[in-house]
Amino acid sequence: MDTTSTRDETGHGTLTEIARLDAPWGKELVVQTVHFDSGLALARLRIREGRRFTLIDLDRATADWLAAALDRALAPDAADHPAAR
């Protein structure tokens, strides 16, 4: 993995790649950190589907919530639980 930092698309932050995964059905997932010049730091989830990109910037609380929700979704008894909101 290349950990070289680059400027983000806005020119107001620095991106560092943390992890990359070839996901099912031709998707690619990339996790990056984004350090903005203002001091704000976010995790960025980049999802590539062919030519289409989806970027999701997450603060710590949102990233923790998403990680827990994904863990619950794949738990052996997930089908027995109502959807979390």
Secondary structure, 3 states (H helix, E strand, C coil): CCCCEEECCCCCEEEEEEEEEEEHHHEEEEEEEEEECCCCEEEEEEEEECCEEEEEEECHHHHHHHHHHHHHHCCCCHHHCCCCC
